Each structure stands twice: as C-alpha cells, then as structure tokens.
Amino acid sequence: MNPTVALLLAQDGIATGAIYALLAMALVLVFAVTKIPFIPIGEFVVYTALTLVVIQANQVPRTVWLLIAAGCIAFITDIVAFVRERDRAASGGIAPLWLSAAQNLLLPAVIAAIVTMLSQQPRIMPVDMLMAVLIVVPLAPIIYRLAYQPLVSANPLVLFMVSIAVHFVMVGLGLNLFGPDGDRAEPYADWQLELSGQIVRGQVVMVLVAAVVLMVILYLFFARTVPGKALRAVAVNRIGAQLVGIGTATSGKLAITLACLIAALCGLLISPGVTLNYLSGELIGLKGFVAAVLGGFVSYPLAVAGAFVVGLLESYTSFWASALKEVIVFSMIIPILLLRTFASRSDMGEH
Amino acid sequence: MAAVLDVKGLQVRYGGVPALAEVDIVVEQGAIVSVIGPNGAGKSTLLNAIMGILPANASAKGQIKFEGAEFSGLSVEKRVFGGMSLVPERRELFGAMTVADNLLLGAQRLRHIGAANPMSQLDMIYQMFPRLKERHTQFAATLSGGERQMLAIGRALMAKPRLLMLDEPSLGLAPLIAQETLNLVSRLSETTSILLVEQNAKAALNVSDAGYVLEMGKVTAQGPAASLATDPRIIEAYLGVGKKKANPGN
C-alpha cells in the first residue's frame, strides 16, 4: 500500500464513518427515549435511496402506495383504540380521531398527489430528494403506532424482538417494492477537490459537510428547543416526564420520526456512491449498531467516535482482506463487549 | 363548595396482592386534605393511582372524578393536562438537566392548553424559592435535598394545577425545612386544592382542613382535621404522644 492508496482509503473510511455516525446517533436517540433497539433503521436508508432512484427515472415510486396503505391501517387502529377507551372514560371529544385522520389519511394522500403530479415534470435534483424524504419519513410514526405503541411499557428484549420482526417485514416489502436488483442514484457532486496533491471527491466533501451540519442542528434542537428538551427529559427520567405531561407515546413517535429522518438523509447521501438493493439496509443498520455499542448505547460523542472507527476499519480491511471485511468489523464488537463487561463489574458487585 | 376530586371505591392490586380496598376520598375546592397512616398503608399507592402512574403489574378499579369528569383509565398526560399535578416521594426530577429546564418542562400543560404565556408562573416560582433562581443554571442532580424538594414543587406548580398532590413533602428534610415546606403548602392552597400525604401526622393535620387515616389499604377514620387531631385513638397511634399520658382515664 502506498500513501496515495492509504489516503484514498482514509477518505472512503471517513465518509462512510460519517454516515454510520449519523445512524449511530439516531439509534442512541431512539434507545434513550423509548428503549427500542431500532434495527429497521437500515431499511429507511435503503427505502429512501431506492425511492430516489425510481423518482429520477420519472416514475411514481411504489413506496407511495405503501405509505397510503400503512396510513389506512394506522387510522383503523386508532379508531379501535378510541372506541375502547371511550368505554372506560366518557370524557374527551372526537378531536384525536381528526388528528389521526389528518396524519394517517390526508398527509399520505397529499404526498401521493404531489409526487404523481411532479413525476412527469422537469425537476431539479433537490426536488427529487425532497420527494423521496417526504414519501419515506412519514412511514416512521405509522410504524411506531402499529408496532411499538401497544408495547409502550414492554422491556427492551420484547422491543428487540419486535424490531427484528419490523426489519424482516420491511425487507420483504422492499423486495416487492423495488425488485431484487441493486441500483444507484445519479451523482449530486461530480466535482473533485485537490488538496496538496491529494484528490478529494466531491461526494466525500458533501457527506462530511452534511453530517456536520446535521449534528449541529441536532445539538441545537436538543439544547435549545422545548420539544428537544422534552425528549431529553424522557431519556433522563421517564416517570418525571410523564408527571409534567410529556406522553411516552408522543415522545416515542417524535424520536423514531427524527431517527428515520436522519436515516433518510443518510440514504440520500450514499445513494450515488454505493449500489443498494432491498437487502442492503441490514448491514448498514447493523454497522450503525456496532458504532452505537462502541459508545455504550448512551453517549452521542462516543457513538460518533465509534462510527469513524467502524468506517475506517471497513475501508482498510476492504483493501487487505475484502472477503473478511464484514467479519472483521462485526468481530470488533466482541472485545468491546468484553471490555465493557469487565469495566462495569465493579458496580455490578454493589447490587 | 364543589368537590375537585371525588374518589369512590378505589381498589388497587399489585399482582394478586390487594393494596387499596374500596377507598373513598373527597377533596373540596381550595381545601387542603391530608392522608395519614403507617408505612405500607397504601398512601403513596393512593396518590399514584389517582395520577395514573402505577407500575405495570398493578391494576386499579373504581371511580376517579376530577372536576366532574371521569379520569380513571386516562393516560397520565391527559390527567396532567386536565389539571392534576403530583410531587412524588422520589421527586423524579430531571437530574442531568438544569433547574431552569426542569421548570420550563413543568409548563407543558400550559403549552398544551394553549395558554398565552406558558412561562408566566416562572417569576412567581423564583419569588417563592429565591434559591432556585440563584441555581437556575445548575444541574438538578447537584442540588441538596431541600432544594430538590423546592424544585419538585416548583416544577409541579409551573403547570398551574387545579389539584396539587404531595407525597411525603417533608421526607428526608431537616425538621426546620420540613416545617417550612408545610407552611408553604398552606400558602399554596390560595391558588390550588391540595391532597397531602405526610408521615408527620401532627404537622400535616395542623395545616389541613380535612384528614383521612389510611390503615392496611382502608380508610379507618376521617373528618375535619381539627377533630382528627383531638381523636384519642389517632393521638395515640400517630401523633407521637404516649398511651398513658394521652388517655389517663382509660
């Protein structure tokens, strides 16, 4: 390996590391607020990327129909829940149902109408990207409503099993929606930079810039806004949050939606660089998981650091031992877990 | 006077174990009502059931009428938005967040009901507890016991509750601060009705309008606070005066 190759690999590693960092942060956020290990996060990356590919081919992506169908199911679930609660408590009007109808029926319909209308028009690339995000992200609160909200006080093990189920359902639907073939989107950054003799691809620069901007926005959201502070409050003390009126379901929905928005943006960022198919989400999501585990699933900065370790490791092993690339990345979790077990043994003894 | 809270036939079981059996409690508008009784009588369970924060293995039955509306079966957030506030025994503060943020989040109810200025209470809270103003940038976890109690009460008051429930507000505090807390409770009744659970029965009855004695999950005595405080059986059991001294004739 000569220095040029080493630097190229480093570039790649940092760019993928930035993506894993965003995913790891999203996973830590969801876990802190809801205790859900959100395995299907990788599917949101892939759904967005493949939806973008279809939009760029001037077709209406079939994810639109999935959104409409899922919205209808969520609305019916809300009606059933409403009727049941009404048996027990006669107070409260029909307002929650209107809200549910707006969110689960009207919003998907409006998005479908916009996408169908625009799909035949000449567009610029940011519009395509926005459309892909608009189709995929509203699936997040619906999935939360259907899969997780009924289990709001379940323990993480149950939530883990539900996550696996959601993951498999989304992979199966993905095969149906996008077909078995892989694809990549049109490049959004064709240019290159030359930094003291080293060529840096525009795509890498864009990924890094986007990742940093997103992290700053997330930081400001959590540090400065009331909804952000409310999410932190749930993570810090769930009962305390309930006592001031921060609903577990409301905050869970918000956390998952936010995480899926991050995942969708990751999907946009990587879509021109990597060929993705319906199965690719699994590995992407799991690597975000490894990064989050490196951070102990609680610390954002450690998760980000872990993500860059994963990205660089992946990049260099693909050069030296590309057949064993995934094995090496995932084996890394074993020493980390051992280390964490030994490190936490001292507090275990006190219980 | 209309009843703010009217609880009838409230039963709570943990798994199969009964904790409360057919408890009836009424809190009149603007009144301070205290619930006294030995450890394990179900006092905290009573407040948690009214607030809707019983643990997952508990089941509750019975009527909880709040300002005329049935509240049993509602989620905690709906009860908070309706006007209930609970200061729990364990305070349940947001330890890793600042004092100011704790208070800010206390106003979620006012944001939900669309109040013009959700933070209108803040100045009043800072006036009531100048200590909290001094420490507003400090993490809640770094406060002393008394300050944490102030913050817990302040956070609950940020919602402008119609009914404030306090679970052992003087627990773990130095006697002087405990007494101050109870004096504060009596001042708070100008703006809200109060349901108070207190170990220090004598001090609690001193500031209350009415009282209930809870034993083994049942109400065994009730009435105006003044008459409970002179009831020989209650004096003997809870007011810390020796048997012979209190009832020489018996």
Interface residues (C-beta under 8 A of the other chain):
Chain A: E85 R88 A89 A90 S91 G92 S153 V226 K229 A230 R232 A233 V236 N237 I239 G240 A241 Q242 L243 V244 G245 I246 G247 T250
Chain B: M51 I53 A56 A69 E70 F71 S72 G73 L74 S75 V76 E77 K78 V80 F81 S85 L86 P88 E92 L93 F94 G95 A96 M97 D101 L104 L105 G106 Q108 R109 R111 H112 R155 A156 M158 A159
